[in-house]
Amino acid sequence: MTRTHEIRPDLDEGIDRKVLSQLRARFLKLNEGRMARAMEGLSPRQQTVLTLLPLFFHVNHPLLPGYVSGSTPAGLSNFEPDANALAEAQRLTRSFSYKPRHGSNPPRPIHGLFLMGSLGTLAQADQSDMDVWVCHSPDLNENELAELRKKCQLLEAWAASQGAEAHFFLIDPARFVLGERDTQLSSEDCGTTQHYLLLDEFYRTAIWLAGRTPIWWLVPVYEEAAYDRYTHTLLSKRFIRADESLDLGHLAYIPPGEFIGAGLWQLFKGIESPYKSVLKLLLIEVYASEHPKVHCLSLRFKQAVFANQLDLDELDPYIVVYRRIEEYLTARGEPERLELVRRALYLKVNRKLTGSSRTQSWQRSLLERLAHEWHWDQRQLALLDSRSQWKVRQVSTERRALVNELNYSYRFLTQFARNEQTASLINKRDLNVLGRRLYAAFERKADKVEFINPGIAPDLAEDTLTLVQAPNKKEPGQTQWGLYNGSLAAHEWEHFAPIKRSRQLLELLTWCHRNGVIDSSTRLALHPGTSDLSEFELFNLLGSLQQSIALPLATVAEEPLLRASVPSEVLILVNVGVDPLKHHRDLNILMT
């Protein structure tokens, strides 16, 4: 445990340059630890990408990746490459020779590089991508910005050739503070729906790569509401130099409309990635419940650094989110929701604690500590670790819990909007599209083929299934179709609960196809009951469905969602399970 020694740089009592230097050093120490964790989880070639990025933005060299022209903005504030970066560059291009910039104050239009995303966190995985914020001078003209964008595109292609998925986002700090930007800043960002929540995430999760450091680091939490006055004093009285700091704004107040917009966006993301969205939605709920006096996680993070509490585990972005949600749900007495959050975190991290592991990474150790805190036994862990083998029953149970939580979030956001008499920051058109997507994904209604596996398990296909037509006990004189696990003999199926029932065979088969329960390797046993369905017809029906409904389904475009729903394709199957010649055959038998 790091010794606590809180720093309080007060304007009234006088600000000490030495104290400010100590504060910056604490943030950089924590940053160094996160960077080491990020590097530990990368392959050697991916490590090279991260090592070289600052150099590539610092110089324009025709032989280095990302080169566009000699006029492309280059020069990274307060950066000089170390021997390791230069050695890596020379491994790429042996003829490269670094020449330091001359002059008392050479122009350095790239102000800072920051790494966003899962790298360096509990959730870092082999496929984690690199979202890099490239903070640049506000003075760049359109031609210079176009060149810089081209450079970023070339660097993305080079990173891909090294096995790293990288995305670069150009940030003009002066415009960003005003909430203005041209593009999304990550795959989790939805333009107009969030600014302060994105800034909150940036301050508590970003890894500084090179360049200027955020002036926000040096502003005490109790001065957040006086941020402009405080930072003006720091700069005007030269406690810090303007060319050493980067200003992206403060978090003294978050408009209520942002919670609504960001929450609705996360509901949309939850259609395909429910576990990650559950965590983010609950954090939004926590913040909204505190409004207007929101003490967001980045402020807690800063407070911990000021107090010299630099425990890498407890300040891990995912742990910080979990701890805050845990406090909230425990205080509300909602253990079932808390248990879902724990499962969501565990499955998001996706590191199995059962079975033998040759390596004991810091992530596994931290996850083991959490599982012990939660009193999870080996049976619970084994169930979660077997998610790749989960089939319909387990997935359906989990989906119900996830959809219940997403529905709760929707109701909470709706009530919050009414109470605050505020509107979402999403424009009306986007809101309509989002509402239609949510309705299509989660609304239950008759004759709808329900999709039960929104990112819960990788494969629901069963090895063997039994299809049975039997009398419907709830509706005398009617029949229904049932789908059962395994290969069951006649009447053996009566002792088992079906996976699913349906009045119509075609509806049941379509559900099986849409959810991947039946694939080309599934063996089917058939008990047709009073129908005329044969195995030949059954497999032809499945073939027709596979041909007509190609999976995975394409994402529906926005325009159709804004119009009234109409069929886009019609498949007509006549006499399903009915032999149209059977009546004639019976007549022939009678005549003879």
N, C-alpha and C positions, 0 to 999 in steps of 0.2 A: 504494500500500500504506500502510495506517495505521501510524504509528509505535507500536511496542510499549512500553507502560508499565504493568506489572502492579501492581494494587492488592491489598494484603494487610491487610484490617482484622481484626487478631487480638484476641481477647478478652484473652489473657495480656499483650500489649504495650499494651493500651489502644486503644479505638476512637475514631477521629477523626470528628467530625460533617462536617468538610470532605471527608474521604475518602468517606464515605457519600454525600454530595451529588454528588461527582464520578462515583461508580458509577452512581447513578440517572440522571445526565445522559447517560452512555454508552448505557444501555439506551434512553433516550428519543431519542437521536440516531439509533440504529439503527431504532427504531420509526418515526421521522419519514421515514427513507429508504424503509422498506417501505410506509408509508402513501402516499407520493408515487408509488411504483410501482403500488400498487393503484388510485389515482385515474387514473393515466395510461391504464389499460386499461378505464376505464368511460366510458360516454356521459355527456354533460352532465347529463341527468336522473338517472342513477344516482349521479353525483357529488353531486348535491343531496341525495339520500336519505342518503348516508353523512355529509354535512356536518351535516344537521339532526337526526339521531337523538339526539345528546346533549341538544340543546335540548328535544326532545319528551319526554324522560324527566325533564327538569329542571323543567318547568312544566306546569301544567294550564290549558289555555286552550280555551274552547269552539269557537274558530274554527280551531284547529290539528288536523292529523291525529292520530288516536289518542286523542282526548278521550273519556273515559267519564263522569266526574263530578268534582265538586270534591273528593271524598274519596279519589280514587285516589292511591296513594303517589307522590309527586313530590319532586324535589330530588336533584341529583347531587352527590356529595361533591367538594369542591374545584373546582367548575366554575362558570365564568361565561362566557356565550356571547360570542364575538368579533364584530366588526363584520360579517364575512363571513356568519356564521350568521344574524345578525339581519336582514341585507339579504335573504338567501334566504327567511327566514320571511315577510318583508313582501311579497316577490314572490308568495308563496302567498296571503297574507291581508293586504291593505293596512291593515286596521284593527288589526292586531296591534301591541301596544306592550309591550315587555319592561319589567317592573318588578322590580328586584333584591329579593331576600328581605331583610327587615329583622330586626333582633335580633342579639344577640351570638353566638348559636349556633343558627340556625334548623335544624329537623330535616331531614336529608337521607337518606332511607331507601334510595336507590339508591347503592350503594357504588362500582360500576365497570361500564364497558361494554368488552367485548373482542370483536374480530372474528376468527372462526375460518374455516378453509376455504382455498381456493386463491388468494384475492385477495392481490395483492402478491407472488406466487410465480412461479417459472418456468412453472408450469402454469396460470396465470390465463387464462381464455378468455371469450369474449363471454357464454357461458351460465353462467359460474361464479356460484354463489349466495352469499349472505351469511348465515353462521351467527353470530348475536350472542349472547354470554353476558351476561345481565343479572344482575349480582351485587347482591344486596339485603340489607338488614338482617335478622338472624335474628328480630327482634322483631315482624315483620309477622304479623297474625292471619289466619285463613282468609278473612274477608271482604276484607281488603286484598289478599291474594294473588289472590283471584278477580278483583278489579278490575284488578290489574296484568296478569293473564293476558288479560283482555278487551282491555286497551290494546294488548298485544302482537299480538293477533289483528287488531285494527283497523290497526295499523301495517304488518303483513304485507300486508293488502289494499291499503293506500295505496302501499306500495313496489311492489307488482305493477302498480298503475296507472301507475307511473313507469318501468316496464320493468325493475324489479329484483326478483329472487326472494330474499326475506329470511325468515329463521326466527329466532325469539327463544326463548331457553331461560333460565328462571329458575333462579338458583343461590343457594342459601343457603350461604355459605362455611363456617359452623360445621358444617352437616350434611355438606357435601361432603368436608371433611377426614376425616370418619368413614366415608366411602364410601357415604353415604346420598343418594339423589336419587329424584325422582318420575318423571322422564321420560328418554328418550334425549336425548343432547346433540348429536347430529348424525346424519345418515343413515349414517355409518360406525360408529356406536356401537351396541353390543348389550348394553345394560343391565348385567346381572350379570357379563358376561365380562371387563370391564376397568375399572379405575379408575386404577391407576398409569400404565399405558400411555397412557391418555387425558390424564392430567396431564402426562406427558412431552411429548406432542404439543402440549398447550396452551402450556407454558412456552417451547418453541422455535419455535412458529409464530404464536401469537396476536398480533394488532395491538391495542395499547391505544388506545381511542377517547377515553375521558374517565374521570374519577373517581380513585379510589385506585389505587396501583400495587402490584404483588405484593411482599411483604416477602421472598419467596424470592430476588428480585434481589440482595439485600444480604448473603446468606449465602454465604461462600466454599465452594467445592466440598469442600475438605478438612474443613469443618465440617458437611457435610450429615448425617452420622450424629448430630451433636449439635445438630440444627436447633432442637429445642424449647428447649434451654438458651440457644442463641445468640439466638433471636428474643425470648425472655423478657428477656434482658439488654438488647437494643436498646430494648424497650418500657418496661421497668421503670425503667431509668436515663435514659429520655427522650432517647436518641440520635435516635429518630424518634418522631413522634406517631402514636398509635393511629388517629386519623381520617385519616391520610395513607396507611395501608398496608392491604393485603388479604392474608389468609392462607388459601391453598388447600392447604397441606401440602408435604411434601418427597418426595424420591426416593432416600432412602438404601437402600431395600430394596424389591424387587418380588417378591411371592409367586410361586413356580413355577407354581401353578395358573392364574395369569393368562395366562401365555404359551400354555397349552393352550387355554383358553377363547377368547382373542383370535385364536389361530391357526385354530381350527375355524370361528370366525365369518368370518374372511377367506377360508377355503376356500369357504364358502357364497357370499360376495360374488364370488368368482372364477368362479362359474357364469355370471354375466352380465358381469362387468368383470374379466377375467383379468389384464390388464396392470397395473392399479393394485394388485390383490391380490398379484401376484408381488412387487412392491416391498415391500409391508407384511409379507408372509409371510417374506421373506428377512431383514427387519430383526428380526422376532420370533425367527428362527433364530439370528441374531447374538447377540441378548440372551440367549437360552436357553443358548447355548454358553458364555457368560461366567458364568452363574449359579454361585454366589450373589453374586459380585462384579461386578455389572453396572454398567458405566460408560455409562449411557444418553446419548442424543444431547443431551438438554436440559442435562446436566452439561457436556458438551463445549462446547455453545453458551455457557453461563455462563462457563466457563473462558476462552473466547475474548474475551468482553466484558471480563472482569477484566484480561485481558492487553492490552486496547485494540486487539484485532484485529477491526475493524468492517467488513471487506470484505463489502458487500451480496451480491455474487455467491457467495462461498464460504460465507456463512451463510444462503443461500436454503434453505428447508426441504427442497426436493427434492434440491438438490445435496448437502446434509449427509447425507441418507439414502443417496444414491448413493455418496458417498465412503466411507461406513462399510461398505457392502455390497462395494464394490470391494476394500477392504483385506482383508475376510474371505475372499472368493472367490479373490483373488490368492494369499493365504497358503495356501489349501487346494489351489491348483493346479487350479482348475475353470474354464477359459476359456470353455467352452460355456455354462455357467450365467451367467457374467458377460456374455457376448454377448447372451443373452436379456434380462438386466436392462437392458442398454443400449438394446435395441430397445423394451422396455417403457417406459422413460423417454422415449425419443424419440417414440413413438406417443402416450403420455399427454400430452406437451406439445403435439403436433399442430401444429407450425409447419414448413412445408415449406422446406427449404434449397435445393432445386433450383428453377429458373425465376427469373424476375425479380420483385423485390419493390420497390415504391415506397418503403416505409418500412423503416428499419433500427432496429427496436426493440431494447431491452436484452435481451429474451428471445431474439430471433434471434441477436444477437451472442454471447450466452452459449452457445447451442446450437451455433453454428458452432465456437466454441472447443472444446467437448466433442467434436464430430465429428472435429476435427483431432487431438485427443488420442487418439481411438480408431482413427485411421488409416482412417477410412471414405472410400472413393472415391466418385466421382459415380454409379457404377453402383449401389452399395449405397444411397446416398441416394435415387436415382431409384426403386428398388424400394420403399422404405418410403414415399416420397411418393406413390406410385401406389396406396396401400392401398385407396382408394375404387374402384379398378378390379380389385382382386384377385378371382379367381374360385376355383373349387373346388380346383384343385391347390395353389395357394399357401396358401389358407386351411387345407386339410387338413394341409399340412406344418407350418404355424405352430401349429395346434391340437395336433398331436402333441407339439411342444416344450412348449407351455403345460401340457397335461395331465400330461406327464412331470414337470414341475416341481411341479405341484399334488400329484401322487401322492407325490413325494419329500417334500414338506412334511408330508403326512399321516403318512408313515412316521416322519419325524423327530419329530413331535409325539407319536406313539404311543410311540416308544422313550424319549423324554424323560420322559413320564409314568411309564413303568415304572421308569426309572432313579431318578427322584426319589420314586417311590412316592407320587405325589400325584394328586389328581383335578382335573378341570376345574372351573372356577367356574360353568359352565353347569349349570342344574338338569337332572335326569335326563330329564324330558319334552322339554325343548328340545334336549338332546343326541340323543335318539332321532329327533326331527324333522329335525335337521340331518344326521344320518347317512343317513336315508332320501333326503333331497334330494341329497346328494352321490352316493349310490349310483345314483339315477335319472339324474343328469346325466352321470356319467363311467364307470359300469360297462359293460364291453363283454360282450355275450352274444348268442347266436343269436336271430334273429328280431326283435331290437331295432332300431328305426329310429333311427339315430344322428344327433344334432344336431351339426354340425361348425362352426358359426359363433357362438360365444359372445362377441359383441362384437368380433370381429376385423376384419370388413369390412362396409360398409353394405349391399351388394347383390350377391348371387351369381348373379342371373339372367343366362342366356346368350342371345345373339341368335339363334344357330342351333345345333341339336343333331341328332344322328343316333341313332336307336334301332334296334338290330340284334338279331335272334335268330340264334344260330349254334350248331354242335355244341360241347359242352363237352369240350375235349381232355383234361382231367383225369379225366373220368368218361365213358367210351365209352358211346354209346347215349343219353346225356342231352344236353339243350340248355341254353343260358343266354342271358340278355339282357345286352347291353352298351350303354353310353351314351357317345357320342363328341362331341367338339367339332366344330363346323362342319357343313356339308351335304356328306355323302360319298356318292359313287356306289357301285353294287354292287361288292363286293370291294375297293373302295378303302379301306374301313375296316380291312382286314386289316393295313395298313401303319402303323396308329396304335395307341397305347395308349389304352384306354378311360378315361373319368373314373371309372366305376364299373361293376362287374359284379354280377349277381344271378341266382339260379336262377329266381326268380319275377318276372314282369312287375310285378305289383301292388306287391311290396316295393320295386322300383326306382322306380316312379312315386311311391309314398308318400314315399320318401327325397327325391326331386326336389322334391315339393311342400313337405315339412317344412322343407327347407333353402333354399327359394326359388330353386332352380336353374332351374325352369320357371315362367314367369309368363305373363300374357295376351299379351305381345308376342313370346314365343319362337316361332321357326319350327322345326318338327320334320320331319325326313326319316325315313321308315320303311322298314326292310327286315325284313319279318315272318318270313322263313325258312319253316319248316314249319308255323308257326301260321296261324290264320285271322284274325289281327288286321288290321283295316282302319283307315284314318285316321279314319273316322267313329267307330268304337268307341273308338279311342285318345283322341280329344278328349272323348268322353262320359265315359270313365273319369276323365280329369283333372278334368272338371267335377264329377263325383260326389265326388272327393276334396276339391276346393276347397269344396264345399258342406258336406260332412260334417266336415271338419277346418278350422275357421276359424282363421286366423292373425292376429295372434300368439296362441299358446296362453295361456290364462289360468293364473296361478300356482295351483298345487294348494294347497288349504287344509290346515291342520295336521291336522285330525281324520282325513281319509282316509289321511294318511301314517302314522298310528299304528296303522292296521288292516292286516290282510293284503290284498295287492293283488288286486283283482277288476276285470273289465272294466266301464267306466262307460258305454260305448256300443259297439254292434256294427254294423258295416257288412258286409252279405253281398252279394258280387258273384259271380254264377253264370256259368259258361262264359266266363271271361275269355280272350280270344284263341282261343276254340273256337266254330266254327259248328255248333250242334246240329242244323241241317237238312241239313248237307252229306251225311250218310250217306243220307238219303232222296233227295236229288237224284241221287246216284250210282246208286241203285237205279232211278230213273226213266230215267236214260240207258241202263242195261243193258236195260230192258224194251223200249225203243223200238228 
